[in-house]
């Protein structure tokens, strides 16, 4: 169990990190402090997702092999001796001074997001009479979600980067981003503030829901590729090892509960299983491309003054989709460069953000049109 001094030091670090954006928001004039905080949380969670990818891609996930501290202390400065000893005994291993700092900065950012959500809960509670119970319940839900996310972050370390745990950690981060975006875009403090529901008229509800489903599946498949280090299992494009349909082993590749690099029997995972993981992500990418491009095209056709915001997000969706294709192919062709891999993860998060915003504007415009016609 972490000692009290360690927890206190980590709490102070979280307060200091959270205090920086809070101080900036407090001094920035205009707009509601509560609403500004909500959007800052969206921005910081997006950054946290990208930095989490950087932590994984630089093999820094075990830079500090314990949790929540680093060798039982709050920062790598105090654990320098232990880190250098571990690095000397295994120079190519997961523990180095740089990797320890990358891992701890990721944890500091995660604690900052948690601390800011606590501030959000406090503000929602202080505005209970003015805003009603919905913002408070929503904020408490976000707090619960970030706590679950933190638990998976701990298990990522204690279970030694087990692929399904790391994949779930990323999926929960994207779910948190989607929920924070949905929360932030509500005009809570307007006099006639109401929660926007997805009552879609201009965009087919089935198509938008399908877009969410296929994007979720594809992000999971991409995370499964990354956490199993299967990106280069197919080192060529568009074929895989020169084959239009490579050899596959679906049961071994998609056995979820197993250790990193091993199969369900505890043996080294086969190259064929890694090919299967990679190939599944490529195949389903075509489904995602068709669905999201169709959604974007149908929405852009509705470029009327009332639907201008929705149309802008549709164009953004199409642009992000093209960039995802480019960075995805670049990961293979250029042998998994760090920048392309980071942009690919950032693109996934941006697509989630874009779809949530589109669902809001589709609902908002349908409500507006209904009022105009009544």
N, C-alpha and C positions, 0 to 999 in steps of 0.2 A: 504493500500500500504506500502511496506517496506520502511523505512527511508533511507536516503542517507548514514548515518554513518554505518548502518547495512550492506548495499550492499558493501560499501568500505571495511569493515572488512572482509567480506566473500571473496571478490576479493583478498585481501592480503593473506588470508589463502590458496586460490587456487593457487596463485603464489608461495607461499612457498612450498606447496606440490608438485607442478609441477616442481619446481626448483631442487628437489632432483634427480629424474631420469634424468633430462636434464644435470645436473652437472656430473652425472656418465657417461652418454653417451659421453659427451664432452671430458672426460679424457680417455675414452676407445679407444685404437688405432685400426686401421683397419676398413674396411667396411665403407659404406657411413653413415654419420650422419642422413640423411633423411631416409634411409632404416632402420637403427637401431631404430629411433623414431617410425616408422610405426609398427615394431614388438613389441616394448614396449607398444604401445597402445593396441595391441591385448592382451598382457599379462595382462595389467591393467584392461581391460574390462572384461576379464575372471574372474579376482579376484573380480571385482565389482559385477558381477553376483552372485558369491558365497557368498560374504558378504551381498548382498541384500537378498539372501535366509536366511542367518543367522539372519538378521534383522527381517524378517517375522516370522521365526520359533521360535524366542525368544519373539514374541509378542511386538516388539519394534517399530513397524511402526508408532505408535502414541506416542512414547516416548517424542517427542516434538510436541504438537498438533497444531502448526501453521507452516507456511512456508514463506520464506526460512530459517528463524532463529529459535531460540528456546525461546519462550516467548518474542519475539521481539528483542533478542540479538543474537550475533554470536556464542556463545558457552555456554554449560550448567553451567560453573563456575559462569557466571554473572546472571544466572536464578535459582540459587540454592534455594533461598527462595520460589519461585513459585513452583518449582518441589517438594520440601519437603512438601509444603502445600497441593498440589494435591495428593501426596502419602499418607499423613496422613488422608485426607478425604476419600480416597478410596484405602486402602492398596493392594487390589487385582486388581486394575485398570491398565491401560496401561502406566501410567506415574510413573517412578522411576528414580533415578539418573543414574543407570546403563543403563536402556533402553534409556534415553535421550542421553547418550554418544554414544550408539550403533547407534541410528538413525542419530546423527549429524556426526559421522565418515563416515557413508554410504554417507551422502550428501557431505562431504569433498572429498571423493574418486570420486564421480560423478563429482564434480566441477573440480577436477584434470584432469580427462579424457577430459572434455570440454576444459580446458585451453591448454592441450597438442594438441588437435585437432586444436585449433587456431594457435599454433606454426606450426603445419603441413601445414595449409593453407598458413601461411606467407612464409614458406620455398618453397612450391610449386609455390607461386607467384614469389619469388626471382629467381627461376630456370625456369621461363617461357620460356626464349629464348632457353635454353638447352634442356628442357624436353617437351616443347609444352604445349598445353592447357589441355590435358586430365587429367594429375595428379591434376591440379588446380580445374577443374570441379568436379573430383571425391572427392577431399578433401572438397570442398564446400558442396557437397551432404552429406558427413559424418557430417559436421558441422550442417546442417539442421536437419539431423536425430537425433543428440544428443540433439538439442534444443527441438524437439518434445518429445524425451524421458524425458527430464527435465520437460516438461509441464505435462506429465503423472505422474511423480514423485510428482509434486505439488498437482495434483488432487487426488493422492493416500491418501494424508494427509487431504486435504480440504473436500473430499467426504467420509472420515472416512472408508477407506479400502474397498470401494465398490468392490466386486469380479471382475467384468469385467474390471475395471480400473487397479487393481493390476495385473490381468492376462495379459492385454495389455502391461503394463509396463515391465513385464518379456519378453513377445514376442518381443517387440521392442529392449530390451537389447540383445537378441540373434540375432536379425536381424543386430544390430550394430556390434556385434562380427563377424558375417559372412561377412559383408561388409568390415570391417577393415582387416580381414584375406585376402579377395580377393584383397584388395588394397595393403597390405603389400607384398604379394607374387609376385607382378609385379616387374620386374627388370627395374625400371624406368630409371636408370642412365646408363644402358648398352648402348653402342654406337648404337646398332641396336634394342633398346628397343621397344617392341610392346606389346599391351595389349593382353593377352591370352584370347581367346574365347573358349566356350565349343563346340569344333568340335571333337567329341569323336569317335575314331576308336576302341581302344582296349576294352573299356567297353561300352556295349549298352547304348546309350543315354537315351532311354526310361526307363531303369532300374534305372539309376542314378537319373533321374528326379523324378521317382516314389519314390525313397528313400527319396529325399528331401520333397516331399509332405506328405508321411506318417509320417515322423519324425516330421514335423511341426504340423500336426494334433495331434499326440501323446503328444508332449510337451504342446500344448494348453490344452488338456484333463488333463494332469498332473498338470498344473498350476491351472486349474479350481478345481481340487480336493483339492489342497493345500490352495487356497484362500478362499474356502468354508469350510475349516477344516473338510473335508470328509474322511481323511485318515483312521480313525478308524470306519467309518460307516460300514465297513465289517471287523470285528476284527479277522477273521480266514482266512486260506488259505489252499487249493485252493477254497474252498466254501465260500459263504457269509452268515453268520449266519446259517451255517449248510446246506444251500440250494445250489444246483448246478445252479439254476437260481432264484435269489431272486426277490421279488416283486419290481416293478419299477414304476416310475412316471416321464417320460421323459419330459413332458411339464413343470412341476414345477422345475425339476432339471436343465433344460437347458433354462430357462428364464433368459436372460443375464442382462437386466437392472433392478436391484433391490438392495436393501441394504444388507449388510452383516448379515447373520442369518435370513433374512426375505424372504418371497416369493413375487410375484408380487402384491398381495393384501395387503402387509404390515403385514402379520401374520407370526409367527415363521415358518421357513421352516421345512417340515416334515422329519422324519428319513428316510422314503422311498425315498424321493427326494435325500437325501445325499447318500443313498445306490446306487441309479441310477448313480450319478456322479462318484462314486468310481468304480462301475461295468463297466461303459463305458471305463474307463481308462484301466482296466484289460483286457477287451475283445479286444480292439484295440492293446494292447501290443503284442498279438499273431500275428497280421498282420505285425506290425513293425519287430518283430523277424524274420518272414519268409522273408520279403523283404530285410532287411539289411544283414541277413545271406546269402541269395542268392547272393547279390551283392558282399559280401566279398569273398565267395567261387569262384565265376566266375572270380573275379579279381586276386585272389591268384593263379589260374591256369595259369596266364600269367606271371609267375615268370621268366622272361628273363632278361639279363643284362640291356637292354634298359628300361625295365619296372620295375626295382628294387624298385624305390621310390614309385611307385603306389602300388606294392605288399606289401611294408612295411605298408603303410597306410591302406590297406585292412586287414592286420593282426591286426593292432591297432583297426580298426573298430570292428572286431569280439571280441577282448578282452574287449573293452568298452561295447559292447552289453551284454556280459556275466556278467560283473560287474553291469550293470543296472538292469538285472534280479535279481541278488543277493541282491542289495540294496533295490530294490522295494519290494521284498518279506520280507526283514528284517524290513522294515517300518511297515508292518502289524504284523508279528510274534512277534517282540520285542516292539510293541506298540509305533511306531513312535519315535525312539531314534534320538537325534539331529544329531549325526555323520552320521548315515545312510541317513537321510533326506538331509543333506548337500552334501554327496557324490552322491546322486541321482540327485540333481540339477547340480552339477559339471559334472556328467557324461553326462547329456543332452547337456550342453554347449560343452563338449569335442566331442560329436558325431557330432554336427554342424560343429565344427572346422575341424574334420576329413573328413567329406563329401566335404567341400569346398576345402580342400587340394587335395582330390582325383580328384575332377573335374578339378583342375588346372593341375595336373600331367597327367591326361588322355588327356587333350587338348595339353599339352606341348609335350608329347610323340607322339601323332598323327601328330603334326606339324613336329617333328624331323624325324619321319619315312617318311613323305611325301617328305621332303628335301633329305633324303638319297636315296629315290627311284627315284628322278627326275634327 
